[in-house]
């Protein structure tokens, strides 16, 4: 019983800190609504056009703001009250979803409107994420950072499972407009939480131009090999190991399970991620956090390489390997964020959270290009297996290049230069 209890999430940040609890609950509700919208939009575009290409363009209109704006969001998060930034961004997201609900209800569903509202929502999200990521460490004790980060991972994975499931039922029963109305209403919880929380006095960044602020953040990362290594190791792992683009090939040509099996291949990572998140109670007891990152990345690479070797009749094992890979990635994310938020200076927290986010977003997207290119030049199986093995090699290379990473230990005491946090 005690061993089972030790696996459960450490809920102490939720119990001990009212502001963190409010922020977490508000985000859980709004994230579930957002996931409903992310199911409804592609469905609506496909019904309107019957074109997978037009559905794919939604990703483009999301990706451009999510890649280009987080650094600006990081500057804002370091210059302004992060709580007020969250109120503004969540209000903007609510307004975007409200407009989407109204135009859909009234039948004004031209594609350009849907694409424009997608871009607007993604823009608010790009500004919201650095402020939110930088605010969380100020609401809990330093020793509770791993547990708080794990709870946030559980929040995202729970919403990613529950939101689409409920969204599908809502869309089938009441139409896509109903999903948008629920999404718009769900932001009320996040806005109310942001209004109600009380954060410690924030150490604001020294006033300077936006360009100088960005240069300061990038320079800080470039000169801090520990921070740079935890970002680079994930970038390389995702670049070599992201094989989502090849899942249709494996479903049709290798496992011969068709569209239904492809759906299971796409669902398996979410299951693995959720299991990792809800059994993360042990992560706060890990002190050699840098070593844990390396181990998690290696587990990701091994699982991907093994998946590439699967043949017809091994579909169940393939699902388990994909779930295992995503579980390892979730644990890597928890440990990497623990390093980031544990060593960064308070006045740089927003910008470094944003830079970290760019690495996280860039790796999988570039990885899809690599996977497709290698598959076309050699074979899909070679692309997957070689990618998994290159994850292992890249993890070893980063550990050798940056010994600060395997040596890093998380402690309850902040470094002297970060005492203000």
Buried (B, 14 or more C-beta within 10 A) or exposed (E): EEEEEEEEBBEBBBEEBEBBBBBBBBBBBBBBBBBBBBBBBBBBBBEBEEEEEBBEBBEEBBBBBBBEBBBBBBBBBBBBBBBEBBBBBBBBBBBBBBBBBBBBBEEEBEBEBBBBBBBBBBBBBBBBBBBBBBBBBBBBBBBBBBBBBBBBBBBBBBBBBBBBBBBBEBBEEEBBBBBBBBBBBBBBBBBBBBBEBEBEEBBEBEEEEEEEBBEBBBEBBEEBBBBBBBBBBBBBBBBBBBBBBBBBBBBBEBBEBEEEBBEBBBBBBBBBBBBBBBBBBBBBEBEBBBBBBBBBBBBBBBBBBBBBEBEEEBBEEBBBBBBBBBBBBBBBBBBBBBBBBBBBBBBBBBBBBBBBBBBBBBBBBBBBEBBBEBBEEEBBBEBBBBBBBBBBEBBEBBBEBBEBBBEBEBEEEBEEEBEEB
